[in-house]
């Protein structure tokens, strides 16, 4: 969740906080008395991005193993997604094409009235020409977007080298971007789940195929920055 900072030197900027949806077993959702008995204080229900970012970034630095198999799995995932995206885009294109044809008929009708029966147009249909033109342009835009997207889906899929470059770019984005949404998108792409006990990341599980690539022997999770 993006949260607006309302006070202090960072007023007006945003932070990102993560919440656990597993209320049944998450220790952050323990009852107040149970939490105090176990930790000596009530744990916050959420964790700030800066708490977990260092551990995720350390994991990203070590996505170096099994690149051949990981690339194969990545391509398989893309191919399945392309099938779905192509079907959706083709459906949108068909609908947009139908809408363009219907709206063109409406536009031509009002244009004819405006040019040849101006008094009747102004009396009964004033403004309709502009309305139909706006809709026609919108349908045409959707039509063109669908065509371009379908063409993009036909582009060659990433080679293994390009896939490795893509994975490496995740770390660069995570460590340099000022766009919290972009940073969050990288974490959601790579990380399936993680465990944060107090303010320390103890376990990170990655999404396929990145889970094949991580060199666990080189990763050491230490204490994260405290919120």
C-alpha positions as CSV (number, residue, x, y, z in Angstrom):
1,X,0.0,0.0,0.0
2,X,1.3,3.5,-0.9
3,X,1.1,5.8,2.1
4,X,1.4,9.6,1.9
5,X,3.9,11.2,4.3
6,X,2.0,14.1,6.0
7,X,4.7,15.5,8.3
8,X,8.4,16.1,8.4
9,X,11.1,16.7,5.8
10,X,9.6,14.1,3.4
11,X,6.1,15.6,3.6
12,X,4.2,15.1,0.3
13,X,6.2,12.0,-0.8
14,X,5.1,8.4,-0.4
15,X,6.3,5.2,1.4
16,X,5.2,1.7,0.5
17,X,4.0,-0.6,3.3
18,X,3.4,-4.4,3.0
19,X,0.6,-6.3,4.8
20,X,0.3,-10.0,5.4
21,X,-3.0,-11.4,4.2
22,X,-2.6,-14.7,6.2
23,X,-4.3,-13.5,9.3
24,X,-4.7,-17.0,10.6
25,X,-1.0,-17.7,11.1
26,X,0.8,-14.4,10.8
27,X,2.4,-13.3,14.1
28,X,1.7,-9.7,13.2
29,X,-2.0,-10.4,13.6
30,X,-1.7,-12.0,17.1
31,X,-3.9,-10.6,19.8
32,X,-2.4,-7.8,21.8
33,X,-1.8,-9.8,24.9
34,X,-0.3,-12.7,23.0
35,X,2.0,-10.4,21.1
36,X,3.2,-8.6,24.2
37,X,3.9,-12.0,25.9
38,X,5.9,-13.2,23.0
39,X,7.8,-10.1,21.9
40,X,7.4,-7.6,24.7
41,X,5.5,-5.2,22.5
42,X,2.7,-5.1,19.9
43,X,4.1,-5.7,16.4
44,X,3.0,-3.3,13.7
45,X,0.6,-4.9,11.2
46,X,2.6,-3.7,8.3
47,X,6.3,-3.6,7.2
48,X,7.9,-0.6,5.5
49,X,9.6,-1.2,2.2
50,X,13.0,0.0,3.5
51,X,12.8,-2.8,6.0
52,X,12.7,-5.6,3.4
53,X,14.4,-3.9,0.5
54,X,18.0,-4.7,1.5
55,X,17.3,-8.4,1.8
56,X,15.5,-8.5,-1.6
57,X,18.3,-6.6,-3.2
58,X,20.8,-9.0,-1.8
59,X,18.8,-11.8,-3.3
60,X,18.7,-10.1,-6.7
61,X,22.5,-9.8,-6.6
62,X,22.7,-13.6,-6.5
63,X,20.4,-14.6,-9.3
64,X,23.2,-16.3,-11.2
65,X,22.6,-20.1,-11.2
66,X,20.8,-22.3,-13.8
67,X,20.2,-19.5,-16.3
68,X,19.5,-22.0,-19.1
69,X,16.7,-23.8,-17.3
70,X,15.4,-20.6,-15.9
71,X,15.3,-19.0,-19.3
72,X,13.4,-22.1,-20.6
73,X,10.8,-21.7,-17.8
74,X,10.5,-18.0,-18.4
75,X,9.8,-18.5,-22.1
76,X,7.2,-21.1,-21.3
77,X,5.5,-18.7,-19.0
78,X,5.6,-15.9,-21.7
79,X,4.2,-18.3,-24.3
80,X,1.2,-19.1,-22.1
81,X,0.7,-15.4,-21.3
82,X,0.9,-14.5,-24.9
83,X,-1.9,-17.0,-25.8
84,X,-4.1,-15.3,-23.2
85,X,-3.1,-11.8,-24.2
86,X,-3.6,-12.5,-27.9
87,X,-7.1,-13.8,-27.3
88,X,-8.0,-10.7,-25.3
89,X,-6.5,-8.3,-27.9
90,X,-8.2,-10.0,-30.8
91,X,-11.5,-9.8,-29.0
92,X,-10.9,-6.1,-28.3
93,X,-10.0,-5.5,-31.9
94,X,-13.1,-7.2,-33.2
95,X,-15.3,-5.2,-30.9
96,X,-13.5,-2.0,-31.8
97,X,-13.9,-2.7,-35.5
98,X,-17.6,-3.3,-35.1
99,X,-17.9,-0.1,-33.0
100,X,-16.0,1.9,-35.6
101,X,-18.3,0.8,-38.4
102,X,-21.5,1.5,-36.4
103,X,-20.2,4.9,-35.2
104,X,-19.1,5.8,-38.7
105,X,-22.7,5.3,-39.9
106,X,-23.9,7.6,-37.1
107,X,-21.3,10.2,-37.8
108,X,-22.1,10.2,-41.6
109,X,-25.8,10.6,-40.8
110,X,-25.4,13.6,-38.6
111,X,-22.8,15.1,-41.0
112,X,-25.3,14.9,-43.8
113,X,-28.0,16.5,-41.6
114,X,-25.6,19.2,-40.6
115,X,-24.6,20.0,-44.2
116,X,-27.9,19.5,-46.0
117,X,-30.6,20.1,-43.4
118,X,-28.9,22.6,-41.1
119,X,-32.1,24.0,-39.5
120,X,-33.4,20.5,-38.6
121,X,-30.0,19.5,-37.3
122,X,-29.7,22.6,-35.1
123,X,-33.3,22.1,-33.9
124,X,-33.3,18.4,-33.1
125,X,-29.7,17.1,-33.1
126,X,-27.4,19.9,-32.2
127,X,-24.1,18.6,-30.7
128,X,-24.6,15.1,-32.0
129,X,-22.0,15.5,-34.7
130,X,-19.3,16.3,-32.1
131,X,-20.4,13.5,-29.8
132,X,-20.3,10.9,-32.5
133,X,-17.0,12.2,-33.7
134,X,-15.5,11.9,-30.2
135,X,-16.7,8.3,-29.9
136,X,-15.6,7.5,-33.4
137,X,-12.1,8.7,-32.6
138,X,-12.0,6.8,-29.3
139,X,-13.0,3.5,-31.1
140,X,-10.4,4.1,-33.8
141,X,-7.8,4.7,-31.1
142,X,-8.7,1.4,-29.4
143,X,-8.6,-0.3,-32.8
144,X,-5.1,1.0,-33.5
145,X,-3.9,0.1,-30.0
146,X,-5.1,-3.5,-30.4
147,X,-3.4,-3.8,-33.8
148,X,-0.1,-2.5,-32.4
149,X,-0.3,-4.8,-29.4
150,X,-1.0,-7.8,-31.5
151,X,2.0,-6.9,-33.7
152,X,4.1,-6.6,-30.5
153,X,3.1,-10.1,-29.4
154,X,4.6,-11.4,-32.6
155,X,8.1,-10.1,-31.7
156,X,10.8,-12.6,-31.0
157,X,10.9,-13.8,-27.4
158,X,14.0,-12.9,-25.3
159,X,17.2,-15.0,-25.8
160,X,19.0,-16.4,-22.8
161,X,21.4,-13.4,-22.9
162,X,18.5,-10.9,-23.0
163,X,16.8,-12.8,-20.2
164,X,19.9,-12.5,-18.0
165,X,20.1,-8.8,-18.9
166,X,16.5,-8.4,-17.8
167,X,17.1,-10.1,-14.5
168,X,20.2,-7.9,-13.9
169,X,18.0,-4.8,-14.7
170,X,15.8,-5.7,-11.7
171,X,18.6,-4.9,-9.3
172,X,19.4,-1.7,-11.0
173,X,15.8,-0.5,-10.9
174,X,15.5,-1.6,-7.2
175,X,18.6,0.3,-6.2
176,X,18.4,3.5,-8.3
177,X,14.8,4.3,-9.2
178,X,13.0,7.1,-7.5
179,X,9.6,5.7,-8.6
180,X,8.2,3.6,-5.8
181,X,5.6,2.0,-8.1
182,X,8.3,0.9,-10.5
183,X,10.3,-0.5,-7.5
184,X,7.3,-2.3,-6.2
185,X,6.6,-3.8,-9.6
186,X,10.1,-5.4,-9.6
187,X,9.5,-6.9,-6.1
188,X,6.2,-8.3,-7.1
189,X,7.7,-9.8,-10.3
190,X,10.4,-11.6,-8.4
191,X,9.2,-12.3,-4.9
192,X,6.5,-14.8,-4.2
193,X,6.5,-14.5,-0.4
194,X,8.8,-13.5,2.5
195,X,8.9,-13.8,6.3
196,X,9.7,-10.8,8.5
197,X,10.1,-11.6,12.1
198,X,10.1,-8.4,14.0
199,X,12.2,-6.2,11.6
200,X,14.4,-9.0,10.2
201,X,13.8,-10.8,6.9
202,X,14.4,-14.4,7.6
203,X,13.0,-16.2,4.5
204,X,12.4,-15.1,0.9
205,X,10.6,-17.3,-1.6
206,X,10.9,-16.3,-5.2
207,X,8.5,-16.7,-8.1
208,X,9.4,-19.1,-10.9
209,X,11.8,-19.1,-12.7
210,X,13.8,-16.9,-10.4
211,X,13.7,-19.5,-7.7
212,X,15.9,-21.7,-9.9
213,X,18.6,-19.0,-10.2
214,X,19.3,-17.9,-6.6
215,X,22.6,-19.0,-5.1
216,X,21.5,-19.5,-1.5
217,X,25.0,-20.3,-0.3
218,X,26.0,-16.7,-0.9
219,X,23.0,-15.0,0.8
220,X,23.1,-14.0,4.4
221,X,20.0,-12.3,5.8
222,X,21.0,-9.9,8.5
223,X,19.0,-7.4,10.6
224,X,17.2,-5.0,8.4
225,X,16.8,-1.3,9.0
226,X,14.2,-0.6,11.7
227,X,11.1,1.3,10.9
